[in-house]
Amino acid sequence: MTFDSLPDLSRRRVLTAGAGAAALGMAASLNATPMPAVGTKDAIVQIRNATILVDYAGVRFLIDPMFADKGAYPGFPGSAMSHLRNPLVPLPFPVADLAAADAVIVTHTHIDHWDDAAQKMLPKAMPIFVQNATDAATIRGQGFTDVRIMTAETLFMEVLLSRTGGHHGAGPVLRAVPTLDPVSGVVFRHAAHKTVYVVGDTIWDTAVAQAITAYRPEVIVLNAGYAQWVDLGPILMGPQGVLSVHRAAPTAQLIATHMEAINHCVLSRADLAAFAKKEGFDHRLSIPADGESVSI
């Protein structure tokens, strides 16, 4: 997919992104509000970009921490709107609150999922779950002492974690930018709680379909910002990918994340909401703002 084939609303967002990013970032991180405490109810807390908290079975998991200040990093070269600096917006909560999680899950080590700031600010003894031995070696090399490789069945504090696969784009973009893969997702299971599937940085493909069939998740968290590599197409799900997930799991609660915070994510929350309403599944889709919690 190229820029010209993007939906009209998303193309307009690309063209006006410079002003839009400035508006999104008006709130200062100094004004961040306190993090809600882990409660008796399960929830997904949208932090920023793909950084979320999964409060599940009394355990707080921090997923893909990116702690940098607004504008700390250059845009990704070769991707849409690469003139913008990342992240586009500040964190909604103090880092100290985020770092108080019970464990971290790093689905892959791209800078918008595991950045220098997170590496410096997280406790070195924090349990960190990763997708493979390569990422484990990288994170151990950064000084972390409790790094664990997720498998099909990894138990942590009575929560069963299952690593899932995916692809960070289709063939042309993966051949041009082979470092995009590998990526992973994770399924959370507990006998007394709903099954939750955090899909990770992937397009809709057979790996996602197989995970839905195998685990039958009741809640699915989707990285849905429709990130684009110039002339090579999407590296994340967009509207059609989200619709495909809904069709594969029509009764599941969908939650969209990884939106409006990184330069190449061209799909806005408003555009995705309008698409879901048009296609008749808006009652199944939550699109939380940064700092918002969604009960599951």
TIKEGU-888272 format. One record per residue (C-alpha): residue in one letter; y, x, z; residue number from 1. Coordinates in nm, 3 decimals, m for minus. Example, Ala and Ser with C-alpha at 12.3 -4.5 7.8 and 13.67 -1.06 7.14 Angstrom:
<lotis>
 code       Y       X       Z pos
    a  m0.450   1.230   0.780   1
    s  m0.106   1.367   0.714   2
</lotis>
This chain:
<lotis>
 code       Y       X       Z pos
    m   0.000   0.000   0.000   1
    t   0.348   0.124  m0.083   2
    f   0.693   0.026   0.042   3
    d   0.737  m0.216  m0.247   4
    s   0.429  m0.414  m0.148   5
    l   0.532  m0.464   0.215   6
    p   0.619  m0.817   0.324   7
    d   0.986  m0.899   0.263   8
    l   1.076  m0.911   0.632   9
    s   0.916  m0.572   0.699  10
    r   1.093  m0.417   0.399  11
    r   1.424  m0.538   0.537  12
    r   1.338  m0.380   0.869  13
    v   1.273  m0.044   0.701  14
    l   1.607  m0.059   0.523  15
    t   1.797  m0.140   0.843  16
    a   1.590   0.071   1.080  17
    g   1.860   0.316   1.177  18
    a   2.080   0.047   1.326  19
    g   1.783  m0.143   1.462  20
    a   1.647   0.159   1.647  21
    a   1.982   0.215   1.811  22
    a   1.992  m0.146   1.927  23
    l   1.638  m0.131   2.061  24
    g   1.723   0.175   2.266  25
    m   2.036   0.045   2.438  26
    a   1.861   0.001   2.772  27
    a   1.850   0.327   2.966  28
    s   1.531   0.454   3.128  29
    l   1.737   0.507   3.446  30
    n   1.744   0.128   3.476  31
    a   1.364   0.099   3.462  32
    t   1.229  m0.172   3.693  33
    p   0.948  m0.115   3.945  34
    m   0.593  m0.143   3.816  35
    p   0.404  m0.457   3.925  36
    a   0.123  m0.383   4.168  37
    v  m0.240  m0.429   4.071  38
    g  m0.320  m0.788   4.159  39
    t  m0.629  m1.001   4.188  40
    k  m0.592  m1.118   3.826  41
    d  m0.669  m0.906   3.523  42
    a  m0.375  m0.827   3.298  43
    i  m0.248  m0.612   3.013  44
    v   0.092  m0.458   3.084  45
    q   0.281  m0.347   2.772  46
    i   0.464  m0.023   2.849  47
    r   0.587   0.124   2.519  48
    n   0.426   0.197   2.184  49
    a   0.047   0.218   2.245  50
    t   0.094   0.298   2.613  51
    i  m0.042   0.006   2.814  52
    l  m0.189  m0.060   3.153  53
    v  m0.520  m0.242   3.173  54
    d  m0.557  m0.401   3.517  55
    y  m0.924  m0.491   3.519  56
    a  m1.165  m0.574   3.801  57
    g  m0.923  m0.425   4.055  58
    v  m0.891  m0.096   3.864  59
    r  m0.575   0.019   3.688  60
    f  m0.632   0.212   3.363  61
    l  m0.342   0.385   3.188  62
    i  m0.404   0.397   2.813  63
    d  m0.250   0.655   2.578  64
    p   0.042   0.777   2.789  65
    m   0.358   0.881   2.605  66
    f   0.622   0.956   2.868  67
    a   0.896   1.129   2.666  68
    d   1.258   1.023   2.683  69
    k   1.396   0.822   2.392  70
    g   1.450   1.043   2.085  71
    a   1.267   1.348   2.224  72
    y   1.057   1.416   1.912  73
    p   1.128   1.419   1.537  74
    g   0.981   1.146   1.320  75
    f   0.640   1.205   1.164  76
    p   0.695   1.391   0.833  77
    g   0.567   1.198   0.532  78
    s   0.572   0.865   0.711  79
    a   0.806   0.569   0.679  80
    m   1.153   0.610   0.833  81
    s   1.080   0.973   0.923  82
    h   1.453   1.036   0.978  83
    l   1.430   0.845   1.307  84
    r   1.347   1.032   1.627  85
    n   1.064   0.921   1.854  86
    p   1.027   0.731   2.070  87
    l   1.284   0.477   1.954  88
    v   1.318   0.313   2.295  89
    p   1.307   0.420   2.662  90
    l   1.028   0.350   2.908  91
    p   1.062   0.020   3.097  92
    f   0.918   0.159   3.422  93
    p   0.952   0.484   3.619  94
    v   0.697   0.750   3.523  95
    a   0.591   0.786   3.887  96
    d   0.467   0.426   3.882  97
    l   0.270   0.480   3.563  98
    a   0.115   0.799   3.700  99
    a  m0.026   0.606   3.997 100
    a  m0.306   0.457   3.784 101
    d  m0.669   0.503   3.886 102
    a  m0.762   0.668   3.556 103
    v  m0.628   0.752   3.211 104
    i  m0.793   0.681   2.877 105
    v  m0.676   0.892   2.582 106
    t  m0.807   0.733   2.262 107
    h  m0.697   1.041   2.063 108
    t  m0.452   1.324   2.114 109
    h  m0.176   1.249   1.862 110
    i   0.163   1.304   2.024 111
    d   0.250   0.933   2.037 112
    h  m0.062   0.876   2.250 113
    w  m0.076   1.193   2.460 114
    d   0.251   1.382   2.469 115
    d   0.390   1.689   2.640 116
    a   0.574   1.479   2.896 117
    a   0.255   1.298   3.003 118
    q   0.072   1.629   3.026 119
    k   0.339   1.762   3.262 120
    m   0.383   1.452   3.476 121
    l   0.029   1.328   3.534 122
    p  m0.167   1.469   3.831 123
    k  m0.404   1.743   3.716 124
    a  m0.690   1.587   3.913 125
    m  m0.647   1.245   3.748 126
    p  m0.972   1.119   3.589 127
    i  m0.914   1.124   3.213 128
    f  m1.155   0.967   2.965 129
    v  m1.161   1.096   2.605 130
    q  m1.346   1.027   2.281 131
    n  m1.524   1.357   2.218 132
    a  m1.583   1.718   2.323 133
    t  m1.294   1.848   2.112 134
    d  m1.039   1.631   2.292 135
    a  m1.203   1.712   2.626 136
    a  m1.162   2.085   2.563 137
    t  m0.799   2.033   2.459 138
    i  m0.710   1.841   2.774 139
    r  m0.903   2.073   3.004 140
    g  m0.707   2.355   2.843 141
    q  m0.389   2.176   2.956 142
    g  m0.501   2.212   3.317 143
    f  m0.673   1.879   3.386 144
    t  m0.983   1.915   3.601 145
    d  m1.158   1.576   3.575 146
    v  m1.200   1.510   3.202 147
    r  m1.490   1.284   3.103 148
    i  m1.625   1.202   2.758 149
    m  m1.677   0.830   2.700 150
    t  m2.011   0.717   2.566 151
    a  m2.160   0.377   2.484 152
    e  m2.200   0.322   2.860 153
    t  m1.971   0.512   3.096 154
    l  m1.932   0.370   3.447 155
    f  m1.611   0.406   3.649 156
    m  m1.550   0.217   3.973 157
    e  m1.792  m0.062   3.867 158
    v  m1.625  m0.101   3.526 159
    l  m1.843  m0.020   3.226 160
    l  m1.651   0.159   2.950 161
    s  m1.786   0.178   2.595 162
    r  m1.632   0.399   2.330 163
    t  m1.583   0.236   1.988 164
    g  m1.493   0.381   1.649 165
    g  m1.237   0.316   1.380 166
    h  m1.037   0.481   1.104 167
    h  m0.669   0.574   1.115 168
    g  m0.621   0.464   0.752 169
    a  m0.820   0.419   0.432 170
    g  m0.961   0.690   0.204 171
    p  m0.643   0.810   0.027 172
    v  m0.438   0.867   0.341 173
    l  m0.730   1.024   0.529 174
    r  m0.790   1.266   0.240 175
    a  m0.421   1.357   0.231 176
    v  m0.384   1.379   0.611 177
    p  m0.733   1.455   0.749 178
    t  m0.602   1.517   1.101 179
    l  m0.542   1.142   1.140 180
    d  m0.909   1.096   1.234 181
    p  m1.108   1.082   1.456 182
    v  m0.979   0.797   1.669 183
    s  m1.143   0.563   1.915 184
    g  m1.117   0.239   2.103 185
    v  m1.274   0.124   2.427 186
    v  m1.447  m0.188   2.558 187
    f  m1.419  m0.286   2.926 188
    r  m1.706  m0.482   3.081 189
    h  m1.787  m0.621   3.425 190
    a  m2.025  m0.903   3.514 191
    a  m1.752  m1.108   3.683 192
    h  m1.474  m1.049   3.428 193
    k  m1.397  m1.113   3.064 194
    t  m1.493  m0.845   2.814 195
    v  m1.181  m0.664   2.688 196
    y  m1.167  m0.459   2.368 197
    v  m0.878  m0.216   2.319 198
    v  m0.915  m0.140   1.948 199
    g  m0.698   0.174   1.924 200
    d  m0.533   0.332   1.621 201
    t  m0.733   0.189   1.333 202
    i  m0.707  m0.034   1.033 203
    w  m0.937  m0.334   1.003 204
    d  m1.272  m0.196   0.890 205
    t  m1.646  m0.217   0.950 206
    a  m1.625  m0.023   1.277 207
    v  m1.398  m0.289   1.426 208
    a  m1.610  m0.572   1.287 209
    q  m1.925  m0.413   1.431 210
    a  m1.767  m0.372   1.774 211
    i  m1.664  m0.739   1.778 212
    t  m2.019  m0.841   1.683 213
    a  m2.180  m0.609   1.937 214
    y  m1.961  m0.679   2.240 215
    r  m1.824  m1.029   2.174 216
    p  m1.492  m0.956   2.347 217
    e  m1.291  m1.242   2.490 218
    v  m0.970  m1.034   2.486 219
    i  m0.875  m0.795   2.204 220
    v  m0.578  m0.559   2.218 221
    l  m0.459  m0.453   1.871 222
    n  m0.238  m0.165   1.763 223
    a  m0.050  m0.380   1.514 224
    g   0.269  m0.198   1.415 225
    y   0.153  m0.153   1.053 226
    a   0.247   0.217   1.053 227
    q   0.289   0.348   0.699 228
    w   0.241   0.682   0.528 229
    v   0.474   0.701   0.227 230
    d   0.290   0.620  m0.099 231
    l  m0.048   0.629   0.079 232
    g  m0.053   0.306   0.275 233
    p  m0.106   0.183   0.630 234
    i  m0.263   0.377   0.914 235
    l  m0.260   0.082   1.157 236
    m  m0.335  m0.287   1.131 237
    g  m0.066  m0.516   0.998 238
    p  m0.056  m0.893   0.961 239
    q  m0.369  m0.921   0.748 240
    g  m0.564  m0.693   0.979 241
    v  m0.469  m0.902   1.280 242
    l  m0.573  m1.215   1.089 243
    s  m0.907  m1.052   1.004 244
    v  m0.969  m0.984   1.372 245
    h  m0.883  m1.345   1.455 246
    r  m1.126  m1.471   1.191 247
    a  m1.400  m1.242   1.327 248
    a  m1.333  m1.357   1.686 249
    p  m1.162  m1.698   1.652 250
    t  m1.172  m1.785   2.024 251
    a  m1.057  m1.445   2.151 252
    q  m0.718  m1.388   2.311 253
    l  m0.534  m1.134   2.093 254
    i  m0.261  m0.905   2.228 255
    a  m0.049  m0.694   1.993 256
    t   0.083  m0.352   2.093 257
    h   0.207  m0.026   1.929 258
    m   0.517  m0.197   1.787 259
    e   0.889  m0.115   1.750 260
    a   0.873   0.224   1.925 261
    i   0.768   0.488   1.668 262
    n   0.941   0.565   1.337 263
    h   0.662   0.463   1.098 264
    c   0.577   0.125   1.253 265
    v   0.742  m0.111   1.006 266
    l   0.616  m0.446   1.137 267
    s   0.839  m0.613   1.396 268
    r   0.725  m0.844   1.671 269
    a   0.923  m1.128   1.516 270
    d   0.757  m1.079   1.176 271
    l   0.408  m1.078   1.326 272
    a   0.485  m1.389   1.531 273
    a   0.611  m1.570   1.221 274
    f   0.299  m1.470   1.027 275
    a   0.067  m1.590   1.305 276
    k   0.246  m1.923   1.320 277
    k   0.224  m1.964   0.942 278
    e  m0.150  m1.887   0.950 279
    g  m0.212  m2.116   1.247 280
    f  m0.333  m1.870   1.510 281
    d  m0.014  m1.814   1.710 282
    h  m0.175  m1.992   2.007 283
    r  m0.429  m1.709   2.019 284
    l  m0.181  m1.422   1.989 285
    s   0.046  m1.266   2.252 286
    i   0.308  m1.011   2.145 287
    p   0.450  m0.877   2.472 288
    a   0.783  m0.700   2.496 289
    d   0.794  m0.361   2.666 290
    g   0.760  m0.417   3.038 291
    e   0.589  m0.755   2.997 292
    s   0.254  m0.842   3.153 293
    v  m0.004  m1.071   2.988 294
    s  m0.266  m1.233   3.209 295
    i  m0.618  m1.217   3.074 296
</lotis>
